[in-house]
Amino acid sequence: MAKSKRTVPDRAEAKLERFRHKMVQRLSSDQQRAKNHGLARNGRVAEALCYMALIRDPARRKRPILPVPNVSCTAAVRQFFRADDGEQAAHLLPGQISIDGAFPWLFLAGPAARQLENLFGYVEPLRADYNKADSAAEANGLTEAFSGACRRVLTGTGEPAADIAAAYEQVWHPGALAAFAAAEAQKRSKPTPPPIERGVGMEYGMILNFEERMAAFEDESIWATYEQLSILGYYKVAMDDVPRQLQPRAIREILALPPA
């Protein structure tokens, strides 16, 4: 048989299949992927707070810091790899922390300095919608939550592990949730699919506006906004889990790193 151009045998069925594969199947797999990205970010934030406790220790610190240090979070400057196959490298930490204008690893030496620098280079290969969701959250307070938590540890005077946990629970956790919610509100100001209308009585379980929603998803910009909202929602779900890096043993491992 001669090779010919492929054609669509049934356009109505094609629309259903596109909707099923693009929305139902991909979103079901992305749910765990989005949550895992959020969990990984929270774990890396907890690790970063442990290194802030090392930096505040005069016996470990290799350069002075101000009594009330200027802690900022800006665009990333370290990255382990670039993504392939249409994906993007999404950083785990919300941005690059600087202390009084210097990279934080410059305040340490030995394995601690190297591991802290590495911490800012960790990325995951994900679709562009993840970076867009991340950027929206970062623009709505996520970077401030991260820098604020770091500042809380740097200026703390209590037992290091307690200050680390307090910074995570009292600064990072509420700040991140607020940033995700603000990013969602910003995304919802754009066109989105109509909410699901479910049937009752004899139509119980049916989606009454299925065709309307399916038509909306034909618009790539609406689809992208919908996906980014879904991702932000699972980032919020990830905040329910306490990262293992906040366990006392994990904190002690970082605090016990050799000074040089």
Backbone as a ProteinNet text record, in pm:
[ID]
protein_1_A
[PRIMARY]
MAKSKRTVPDRAEAKLERFRHKMVQRLSSDQQRAKNHGLARNGRVAEALCYMALIRDPARRKRPILPVPNVSCTAAVRQFFRADDGEQAAHLLPGQISIDGAFPWLFLAGPAARQLENLFGYVEPLRADYNKADSAAEANGLTEAFSGACRRVLTGTGEPAADIAAAYEQVWHPGALAAFAAAEAQKRSKPTPPPIERGVGMEYGMILNFEERMAAFEDESIWATYEQLSILGYYKVAMDDVPRQLQPRAIREILALPPA
[TERTIARY]
85.4	0	88.8	56.2	136	121.2	232.3	231.7	149.6	58.2	-28	-37.1	-92.5	-109	-210.1	-177.1	-268.2	-385.6	-503.6	-623.5	-698.2	-784	-864.7	-993.3	-1018.9	-1137.6	-1268	-1261.8	-1383.9	-1348.4	-1388.7	-1347.2	-1407	-1528.5	-1589.1	-1512.4	-1478.9	-1402	-1261.3	-1206.8	-1073.3	-1071.2	-1177.1	-1185	-1189.7	-1267.1	-1275.9	-1141.2	-1071.8	-942.6	-838.5	-840.3	-746.3	-771.4	-898.6	-935	-891.4	-914.1	-881.6	-731.2	-653.2	-508.5	-443.9	-491.2	-426.3	-465.6	-591.5	-637.1	-638.1	-715.4	-738	-611	-548	-432.3	-310.7	-284.8	-165.8	-179.6	-298.6	-316.7	-307.8	-355.3	-347.3	-202.4	-115.3	26.4	95.6	49.8	111.3	77.1	-30.6	-66.7	46.7	98	206	335.1	355.7	477.4	481.1	367.8	361.2	379.8	315.5	332	476.3	538.1	677.3	770.6	743	825.9	811.2	688.6	666.9	735.3	727.7	793.8	944.8	999.9	1144.4	1187.1	1107.8	1139.9	1141.4	1039.3	1033.1	1152.9	1193.9	1309.7	1437.1	1454.2	1574.1	1572.5	1455.5	1445.9	1489.8	1442.5	1481.9	1633.1	1693.7	1839	1908.4	1858.5	1919.1	1916	1808.4	1797.8	1902.4	1934.7	2039.8	2174.5	2201.6	2328.5	2330.6	2213.6	2208.9	2251.1	2216.3	2257.5	2408.7	2471.4	2617.5	2678.7	2620.2	2675.2	2667.4	2563.4	2549.4	2646.6	2707.5	2801.5	2936.1	2980.6	3108.4	3226.6	3218.3	3328.6	3336	3226.1	3222.4	3231.3	3191.2	3179.9	3317.8	3337.1	3465.8	3472.4	3361.5	3359.9	3249.2	3259.5	3161	3026.6	2922.8	2791	2741.3	2650.4	2594.3	2509.4	2494	2408.4	2267.7	2214.5	2088.1	2121.2	2156.1	2205	2099.5	2146.9	2060.9	2052	1939.1	1919.5	1823.8	1868.9	1785.3	1777.8	1674.7	1656.3	1630.1	1721.7	1712.4	1718.2	1732.2	1731.7	1847.3	1823.6	1923.3	2048.9	2163.7	2291.1	2363	2311.5	2369.8	2265	2309.8	2217.5	2296.7	2255.3	2332	2321.2	2205.9	2192	2076.8	2075	1965.5	1875.3	1747.4	1652	1645.7	1602	1588.4	1442.5	1418.5	1288.1	1172.8	1196.6	1089.6	1059.7	1133.3	1111.9	1207.3	1186.4	1271.7	1326.6	1442.1	1501.8	1438.9	1358.9	1290.4	1369.5	1418	1494.6	1406.2	1468.7	1395.7	1385.3	1494.8	1487.8	1426.9	1356.2	1287.7	1379.6	1507.3	1599.5	1732.9	1819.5	1954	1957.1	1992.2	2006.1	2141.4	2139.6	2262.2	2254.6	2369	2377.6	2472.9	2421.1	2501.2	2572.4	2502.4	2554.4	2646.8	2668.3	2760	2684.9	2731.9	2672.9	2693.4	2596	2605.5	2718.3	2755.2	2861	2997.6	3009.5	3136.2	3160.5	3058.2	3072.7	3120.5	3128	3167.1	3289.1	3340.3	3453.6	3430.5	3511.6	3505.6	3377.6	3337.6	3218.3	3091.4	3078.8	2957.7	2942.8	3052.4	3046.9	3009.7	3072.6	3045.6	2901.5	2853.5	2717.2	2612.9	2641.9	2547.6	2541.1	2654.9	2653.8	2576.8	2599.4	2526.9	2376.1	2335.5	2193.2	2118.6	2185.6	2120.9	2123.2	2187.6	2194.1	2099.7	2029.2	1942.2	1818.5	1792.4	1676.6	1609.6	1487.7	1415.9	1368.6	1378.9	1327.6	1175.9	1110.1	964.1	912.9	785	724.9	726.7	714.7	724.6	620.9	505.8	401.5	446.6	539	590.7	670.6	757.9	835.8	745	638.8	546.1	470.5	431.9	366.5	463.8	589	691.1	714.8	727.7	755	641.7	518.2	404	408.4	442.2	451.3	567.1	679.3	795.6	765.8	689.9	654.4	550.1	486.5	380.9	419.5	550.3	592.8	674.9	695	769.1	915.8	975.7	1115.7	1129.7	1031.6	1035.7	1019.6	936.3	920.6	1051.8	1123.2	1250.9	1356.4	1371.1	1471.6	1435.7	1306.3	1263.9	1295.6	1276.4	1308.5	1458.8	1537.8	1683.8	1725.7	1665.9	1698.4	1661.5	1550.3	1505.4	1610.6	1668.2	1770.6	1898.5	1939.2	2063.8	2062	1946.3	1936.5	1886.9	1859.6	1810.2	1917.9	1873.7	1967.4	1938.1	1843	1806.9	1887.5	1843.4	1908	1889.7	1997	1989	1873.5	1855.9	1749.8	1612.6	1592.9	1463.9	1442.4	1548.1	1535.2	1508.8	1570.6	1547.6	1401.8	1351.1	1211.9	1115.7	1145.7	1058.4	1057.4	1173.5	1180.1	1099.1	1106.4	1029.5	880	841.7	699.6	632.9	705.9	645.1	668.7	768.9	798.1	778.1	851.9	841.9	703.3	651.6	525.6	409.4	380.5	269.2	298.9	424.9	459.8	443.9	484.1	470.7	323.9	243.9	100.7	35.9	71.7	15.9	60.2	184.7	235.6	163.4	141.1	69.9	-73.8	-138.1	-275.6	-281.7	-184.8	-181.9	-155.7	-68.5	-41.5	-166.3	-240.5	-366.4	-464	-476.5	-568.7	-528.3	-399.3	-349.8	-383.1	-364	-393.6	-543.4	-626.5	-771.5	-825.3	-743	-786	-781.5	-720.7	-715.5	-830.4	-861.8	-968.6	-937.5	-1034.3	-1021	-1143.6	-1135.3	-1251.8	-1368.5	-1490.9	-1605.5	-1603.9	-1648.2	-1650.4	-1743.5	-1712.9	-1793	-1934.2	-2031.7	-2171.5	-2214	-2238.7	-2273.4	-2425	-2470.6	-2612.7	-2661.9	-2790.6	-2855.5	-2969.8	-3024	-3135.3	-3095.2	-3171.2	-3143.2	-3010.6	-2962.5	-2837	-2721.3	-2739.4	-2636.2	-2505	-2396	-2264.8	-2224.7	-2319	-2287.5	-2232	-2141.5	-2092.6	-2179.7	-2265.2	-2364.7	-2303.8	-2192.8	-2130.6	-2000.6	-1998.7	-1877.9	-1831.7	-1923.6	-1886.8	-1830	-1889	-1841	-1699.2	-1673.7	-1539.9	-1439.4	-1480.9	-1391.3	-1354.8	-1450.9	-1424	-1326.1	-1340.3	-1249.8	-1106.7	-1089.5	-955.5	-888.4	-962.9	-901.5	-813.3	-837.8	-756.2	-631.6	-515	-391.4	-362.1	-396.7	-368.7	-457.3	-582.7	-672.2	-623.5	-579.9	-527.4	-405.4	-314.7	-193.1	-227.6	-320.7	-360.8	-420.4	-502.2	-563.8	-456.9	-358	-251.9	-170.9	-140.7	-62.8	-140.3	-270.8	-353.6	-351.7	-356.9	-351.1	-218.1	-109.5	23.5	32.2	-14.5	-11.8	-94.4	-204.8	-287.2	-213.7	-136.7	-62.4	59.8	112.1	217	160.6	36.9	-24.9	-46.3	-86.3	-103.9	28.2	137.9	269.6	309.3	252.3	287.2	234.8	144.6	90.2	192.1	291	389.7	513.3	557.1	679.9	798.6	890.7	1003.2	1093.2	1147	1236	1359.6	1395.5	1513.9	1495	1371.9	1348.2	1357.6	1378.3	1393.9	1525.2	1527.1	1648.1	1775	1764.4	1883.8	1937	1847.2	1889.6	1953.6	1896.7	1954.3	2093.1	2107	2236.4	2344.1	2306.3	2404.8	2466.7	2385.6	2439.7	2519.1	2466.4	2536.2	2669.3	2684.8	2807.9	2910.3	2882.7	2978.8	3111.5	3224.3	3354.3	3372.9	3441.3	3455.3	3547.8	3630.6	3723	3763.3
-119.4	0	124.1	217.8	339.2	422.5	484.9	569.6	694.2	728	843.8	926.8	1043.7	1133.1	1075.6	1083	1031.7	1127.3	1071.1	1152.3	1112.3	1199	1174.6	1104	983.3	909.3	962.2	1020.7	1064.9	1187.6	1304.4	1427.4	1440.3	1393.4	1399.5	1310.4	1189.5	1098.6	1152.2	1219.6	1277.9	1383.3	1463.4	1564.2	1497.9	1390.5	1318.9	1258.8	1200.9	1138.9	1243	1356.3	1463.5	1511.9	1527.8	1572.3	1469.2	1341.3	1235.4	1227.2	1229.9	1215.2	1342.1	1455.3	1580.3	1624	1603.9	1651.7	1542.1	1437.4	1337.4	1260.4	1201.3	1116.6	1197.8	1310.1	1386.6	1450.9	1501.2	1563.7	1462	1340.2	1239.7	1205.8	1202.3	1175.4	1298.6	1417.4	1540.8	1570.5	1513.9	1540.2	1501.3	1380.4	1336	1408.6	1437.5	1507.8	1648.1	1716.5	1851	1846.3	1750	1738.3	1705.7	1615.9	1579.2	1698.8	1783.6	1903.2	1995.6	2008.3	2089.2	2030.8	1898.2	1832.6	1850.7	1837.6	1853.3	1996.1	2093.9	2233.4	2254.5	2203.5	2221.5	2157.3	2041.5	1975.4	2055.1	2112.2	2192.2	2321.5	2378.7	2498.1	2463.8	2350	2308.1	2290	2231.6	2216.1	2352.1	2444.3	2577.6	2644.5	2624.3	2683.8	2625.1	2497.8	2436.8	2504	2535.2	2601.5	2744.6	2807.7	2941.3	2934.5	2823.8	2806.6	2792.8	2729	2721.1	2859.4	2936.5	3068.6	3162.3	3150.1	3241	3207.5	3090.8	3047.9	3116.2	3204.1	3274	3179.6	3061.3	2965.9	2903	2905.6	2846.7	2951.5	3071.1	3175.9	3224.9	3239.1	3279.9	3428.2	3497.5	3641.3	3701.3	3828.7	3888.4	3912.9	3919.1	3960.1	4071.7	4151.2	4260.8	4205.8	4282.6	4236.7	4199.8	4279.3	4245.1	4233	4113.4	4097.4	4129.3	4179.4	4204.7	4075.4	4009.8	3881.5	3902.7	3869.8	3887.6	3757.7	3747.3	3629.6	3678.6	3647.8	3694.5	3574.3	3602.4	3496	3398.5	3273.7	3168.4	3195.7	3155.9	3170.2	3036	2932.5	2798.6	2703.6	2610	2514.2	2393.9	2275.1	2155.3	2109.5	2128.4	2083.1	2156	2147.6	2201.2	2085.2	2110.6	2005	1983.8	1865.6	1829.1	1797.7	1768.9	1719.9	1814	1943.6	2040.1	2075.2	2016.7	2049.5	2161.1	2212.1	2316.4	2271.1	2325.6	2294.2	2384.5	2326.1	2401.9	2390.9	2503.5	2502.9	2461.1	2395.4	2356.6	2474	2541.5	2658.4	2776.3	2865.2	2976	3079.3	3077.4	3175.1	3170	3263.4	3269.1	3361.5	3305.4	3384.6	3455.9	3581.8	3657.3	3714.2	3719.3	3774.9	3893.1	4010.9	4133.5	4142.5	4101.5	4112.8	4001.6	3899.5	3790.2	3657.5	3567.1	3434	3365.2	3290.2	3234.4	3134.4	3059.8	2960.7	3025.3	3154.8	3223.7	3247.6	3227.3	3244.1	3115.2	3007	2877.6	2824.4	2712.4	2647	2496.9	2425.3	2280.2	2224.3	2104.6	2038.7	2122	2196.8	2276.4	2381.3	2447.6	2549.4	2486.4	2373.2	2306.8	2257.5	2197	2143.4	2254.4	2365.8	2477.3	2536.3	2550	2600.3	2504.5	2374.8	2275.5	2287.3	2319.4	2326	2420.8	2526.9	2625.7	2585.6	2473.7	2430.4	2318.4	2262.9	2148.3	2190.5	2116.8	2142.3	2009.8	2018.8	1902.7	1935.1	1839.7	1863.7	1851.1	1962.3	1965	2049.5	2036.5	2117.1	2265.3	2349.1	2493.6	2545.4	2479.4	2526.9	2524.7	2436.5	2435	2561.8	2598.2	2720.3	2843	2840.1	2953.3	2961.1	2846.3	2844.8	2890.3	2841.4	2882.1	3032.5	3084.9	3228.1	3312.3	3267.2	3341.2	3342.3	3228.2	3221.9	3307	3302.1	3381.1	3530.2	3571.5	3712.9	3755.9	3659.5	3690.3	3655.1	3650.5	3636.8	3514.9	3421.3	3299.8	3330.4	3419.8	3454.7	3525.7	3609.8	3679.2	3580.4	3478.2	3376.5	3302.8	3274	3203.2	3290.7	3413.4	3501.7	3534.1	3548	3575.9	3461.7	3338.6	3222.4	3214.2	3242.3	3242.4	3349.6	3467.3	3576.6	3538.8	3470	3429.2	3340.1	3246.8	3160	3238.4	3322	3397.9	3488.5	3540.5	3633.1	3565.2	3435.7	3363.9	3347.6	3332.7	3316.2	3190	3112.3	2991.4	2871.5	2754.7	2630.6	2616	2586.4	2588.3	2507.3	2383.4	2299.8	2362	2421.5	2484.6	2607.4	2685.8	2804.6	2765.9	2657.5	2609.5	2568.1	2489.7	2444.3	2562.3	2659.2	2776	2858.8	2875.1	2952.4	2885.1	2753.3	2680.4	2692.2	2666.1	2658.4	2795.6	2895.7	3025.9	3128	3104.7	3200.9	3137	3029	2967.5	2910.5	2830.7	2760.7	2856.7	2952.4	3043.6	3135.1	3174.7	3261.9	3192.9	3065.3	2990.1	2967.8	2930.7	2911.1	3039.5	3152.1	3280.2	3312.4	3280.2	3306.7	3221.1	3094.1	3006.5	3055.3	3097.2	3146.2	3274.5	3363.4	3488.2	3460.5	3363.1	3326.2	3267.1	3186.4	3131.3	3243.7	3340.3	3451.2	3527.9	3544.5	3613.2	3533.7	3402.8	3318.6	3318.7	3323.5	3319.3	3448.6	3552.9	3676.3	3661.7	3553.1	3524.1	3429.8	3416.7	3323.7	3180.8	3114.4	2975.8	2897.7	2765.3	2686	2709.3	2697.4	2711.8	2601.2	2630.1	2526.1	2411.8	2295.3	2176.3	2190.8	2159.8	2154.5	2008.1	1955.8	1814.3	1796.5	1689.1	1661.4	1606	1614.2	1557.9	1468.2	1392.6	1305.5	1202.6	1195.2	1099.3	1128.5	1252.7	1291.2	1292	1227.5	1227.3	1170	1240.8	1195	1244.3	1298.5	1348.1	1490.1	1522	1659.5	1726.3	1815.4	1873	1966.8	2030.7	2125.1	2069.4	1939	1873.8	1934.3	1954.4	2008.4	2149.6	2229.2	2366.4	2366.6	2279.6	2271.9	2218.9	2120.1	2063.5	2168.3	2250.9	2356.8	2458.9	2488.9	2585.2	2533.5	2403.4	2346.8	2344.7	2373.4	2384.3	2508	2605.8	2727.4	2697.4	2703.3	2665.3	2753.6	2882.2	2971.2	2936.4	2899.7	2858.6	2727.8	2637.6	2509.7	2531.7	2620.4	2646.2	2704.6	2799.1	2858.3	2752.9	2665.6	2558.7	2467.4	2431.7	2344.3	2412.7	2540.2	2612	2624.9	2643.5	2646.8	2511.1	2405.1	2271	2248.6	2291.2	2275.6	2352.3	2476	2556.3	2490.6	2429.1	2360.7	2245.6	2171.2	2059	2105.2	2222.5	2279.7	2305.2	2352.1	2375.9	2244.5	2141.5	2009.9	1961.4	1985.9	1941	2006.9	2122.6	2192.3	2118.9	2023.5	1948.4	1851.4	1812	1713.4	1783.2	1739.2	1792.8	1724	1799.9	1735.8	1658.8	1549.3	1467.5	1546.6	1649.6	1730.4	1812	1816.1	1885.4	1791	1663.7	1570	1599.2	1583.7	1616.6	1551.2	1425.9	1357	1424.5	1463.4	1528.2	1663.7	1737.3	1866.9	1847.8	1749.3	1724.8	1688.3	1615.1	1575	1696.2	1796.6	1917.1	2000.3	2015.3	2096.3	2034	1903.1	1834.1	1827.2	1891.3	1889.4	1950.6	1893.8	1948.2	2091.7	2174.4	2316.1	2342.9	2246.9	2270.6	2137.3
0	0	0	-86.7	-96.3	30	66.1	185	156.8	246	224.5	351	337.5	451.1	549.8	676.6	778.8	797.2	808.6	823.9	950.5	995.8	1115.7	1074.1	1124.1	1079.8	1137.9	1257.6	1325	1408.1	1363.5	1430.3	1570.3	1588.4	1721.7	1819.1	1772.2	1856.9	1879.4	1779.1	1792.4	1902.7	1910.8	2016.4	2153.6	2164.2	2291.4	2330.7	2233.3	2261.4	2300	2231.1	2264.9	2407.2	2440.8	2575.2	2679.3	2649.2	2744.7	2769.2	2662.6	2678	2731	2682.7	2721.1	2860.8	2896.2	3026	3131	3107.6	3211.7	3243.8	3142.1	3168.2	3209.5	3140.8	3174.7	3311.1	3342.3	3472.7	3584.8	3560.9	3665.9	3697.2	3595.2	3619.9	3676.2	3636	3683.6	3829	3878.5	4017.7	4111.3	4097	4183.8	4151.1	4023.1	3983.6	4043.9	4041.4	4098.8	4249.7	4313.6	4458.4	4493.7	4416.4	4443.5	4428.3	4329.4	4311.1	4432	4481	4600.3	4722.6	4737.4	4850.3	4843.5	4723	4706.7	4739.4	4698.1	4729.6	4880.9	4948.8	5093.9	5163.5	5114.4	5173.1	5154	5035.4	5009.2	5090.5	5109.6	5194.9	5336.8	5387.8	5522.9	5532	5428.8	5428.3	5429.8	5347.7	5342.4	5479.6	5553.4	5686.6	5781.2	5762.8	5845.4	5819.7	5694.1	5662.1	5715.7	5723	5783.4	5930.3	5997	6136.8	6147.2	6048.5	6047.5	6026.9	5936.8	5905.5	6025.5	6105.1	6219.6	6332.7	6328.2	6432.1	6408.7	6498.5	6477.4	6460.2	6520.4	6509.3	6370.6	6297	6162.9	6052.8	6083.4	5982.1	5938.6	5807.5	5752	5717.1	5729.4	5704.8	5789.5	5824.2	5915.6	5847.1	5928.5	5880.4	5970.6	5919.8	5997.5	6112	6220.3	6331.4	6284.7	6193.2	6126.8	5978.2	5933.2	5796	5691	5579.7	5464.5	5383.8	5391.4	5323	5206.6	5087.2	4968.5	4890.3	4807.9	4722.3	4581.1	4491.1	4353.3	4257.9	4129.5	4028.8	4050.1	4015.9	4034.2	3951.9	4007.1	3935.9	3922.1	3984.4	3974.8	3918.1	3832.7	3771	3724.3	3765.8	3735.3	3590.3	3527	3388.3	3321.6	3190.1	3110.4	3069.4	3064.1	3030	2879	2840.3	2699	2666.7	2540	2493.1	2527	2512	2531.5	2675.5	2769.7	2910.3	2952.3	3071.7	3126.4	3260.3	3297.1	3426.6	3532	3619.3	3724.5	3854	3904.3	4028.5	4146	4241.6	4361.5	4459	4484.8	4572.2	4496.1	4565.9	4498.3	4435.3	4469.6	4412.8	4484.9	4447.5	4504.6	4626	4739.4	4861.6	4861.2	4903.7	4928.5	5069.2	5135.2	5270.6	5266.2	5293	5284.5	5149.6	5044.4	4908.9	4864.7	4947.3	4912.6	4908.7	4822.9	4818.6	4953.2	5001.3	5137	5156.2	5051	5067.5	5092.9	5062.6	5087.5	5236.1	5317.6	5462.3	5529.9	5452.6	5507.8	5433.8	5479.9	5414.7	5415.4	5338.4	5338.6	5278.9	5323.7	5268.2	5282.3	5391.1	5411	5301.2	5266.1	5160.8	5027.3	4996.5	4868.7	4861.6	4967.4	4966	4961.9	5027.9	5023.2	4882.7	4817.8	4680.1	4589.7	4608.4	4528.5	4547.1	4668	4700.8	4607.3	4566	4480.1	4332.3	4300.9	4162.1	4126.2	4225.7	4198.7	4119.4	4012.7	3926.9	3893.3	3843.3	3791.1	3649.9	3556.5	3420.8	3418.6	3392.3	3395	3278.7	3250.8	3144.8	3182.1	3081.8	3101.5	3200.2	3209.6	3300.3	3446.3	3480.1	3617.1	3645.5	3553	3573.3	3575.9	3495.8	3496.1	3628.4	3681.8	3813	3921.1	3913	4010	4003.8	3882.3	3866.5	3923.8	3902.5	3956.9	4109.2	4169.5	4315.8	4366.7	4296.1	4337.8	4331.5	4229.7	4216.3	4318.4	4383.1	4479.7	4623	4650.3	4788.9	4824.2	4730.4	4765.2	4794.5	4716.7	4742.7	4876.8	4910.1	5039.8	5155.3	5135	5239.7	5262.7	5154.9	5165.9	5233.4	5185.6	5246.1	5390.9	5419.1	5555.8	5650.4	5603.3	5686.6	5711.5	5607.7	5625.2	5725.5	5714.3	5806.7	5949.7	5964.7	6098	6165	6090.6	6148.4	6175.4	6081.4	6096.6	6219.1	6253.5	6366.3	6493.7	6486.4	6603.3	6709.3	6831.4	6943.5	7024	6978.3	7051.3	7006.6	7049.1	7007.2	6856.2	6781.3	6634.8	6576.6	6621.4	6564.3	6587.1	6704.5	6734.3	6646.5	6624.9	6540	6394.7	6350.4	6213.4	6196	6290.1	6282.3	6289.5	6376.5	6390.3	6262.2	6200.5	6076.2	5966.4	5959.8	5858.5	5886.3	6009.4	6043.5	6052.8	6097.8	6124.1	6013.3	5928.6	5821.6	5684.4	5657.2	5524.9	5498.5	5588.5	5564	5536.4	5624.5	5594.1	5476.2	5461.4	5349.4	5215.6	5209.1	5084.5	5050	5149.2	5123.2	5072.2	5132.3	5088.1	4945.5	4912.7	4777.6	4674.2	4706.3	4613	4592.7	4701.1	4690.8	4607.9	4628	4551.3	4403.5	4376.1	4237.2	4172.1	4248	4195.9	4161.9	4251.1	4226.3	4100.8	4082.8	3963.4	3837.4	3843.5	3727.8	3696.4	3800	3778.6	3719.5	3716.8	3651.2	3499.2	3451.7	3308.9	3272.2	3143.7	3103.9	3147.3	3205.4	3249.2	3202.1	3200.8	3161.1	3256.8	3209.8	3300.3	3405.1	3526.5	3629.9	3590.9	3643	3611	3667.5	3584.3	3627.3	3629.3	3747	3760.3	3770.1	3709.4	3708.8	3841.4	3861.6	3979.7	3932.7	4024.4	3988.9	3885.2	3776.7	3670.6	3601.4	3611.8	3547	3646.1	3761.7	3865.6	3811.1	3837.9	3794.7	3657.3	3581.6	3447.7	3455.5	3364.6	3350.9	3245.3	3289.8	3200.3	3096.7	3132.1	3037.8	2981.5	2957.9	2908	2775.6	2683.3	2551.8	2565.3	2652.7	2671.8	2728.1	2825.4	2883.7	2781.4	2704.5	2605	2499.8	2462.4	2365	2422.6	2551.6	2614.9	2613.6	2633.5	2637.7	2500.7	2395.7	2263.8	2255	2341.4	2346.5	2429.8	2367.2	2435.7	2556.5	2548.6	2661.3	2780.8	2754.6	2863.2	2923.8	2836.8	2884.8	2973.2	2931.3	3008.9	3145.6	3147.7	3275.3	3367.4	3310.7	3389.5	3450	3370.3	3420.3	3529.6	3510.9	3612.2	3742.7	3733.4	3854.1	3924.6	3846.3	3904.5	3976.1	3913.8	3973.7	4104.9	4105.2	4227.7	4338.2	4299.5	4398.2	4463.9	4385.9	4443.5	4521.4	4488.8	4573.9	4714	4720.1	4850.9	4925.4	4853.4	4916.2	4975.7	4904.7	4951.4	5082.8	5111.7	5235.6	5358.9	5339.8	5454	5513	5433.8	5478.7	5535.2	5651	5709.7	5642.2	5583	5513.6	5609.4	5559.4	5643	5683.9	5606.9	5639.5	5767.1	5819.3	5946.1	6065.3	6039.6	6150	6223	6354.9	6432.5	6379.2	6336.7	6286.4	6160.4	6070.3	5946.3	5975.1	6068.8	6105.7	6165.9	6253.6	6318.4	6216.8	6112.4	6011.5	5943.3	5913.3	5849.8	5950.1	6069.6	6169.5	6211.1	6188.7	6227.1	6113.9	6000.4	5890.2	5935.6	5891.2	5933.5	5885	5962.8	5928.2	5810.8	5774.7	5662.5	5601.2
[MASK]
++++++++++++++++++++++++++++++++++++++++++++++++++++++++++++++++++++++++++++++++++++++++++++++++++++++++++++++++++++++++++++++++++++++++++++++++++++++++++++++++++++++++++++++++++++++++++++++++++++++++++++++++++++++++++++++++++++++++++++++++++++++++++++++++++++

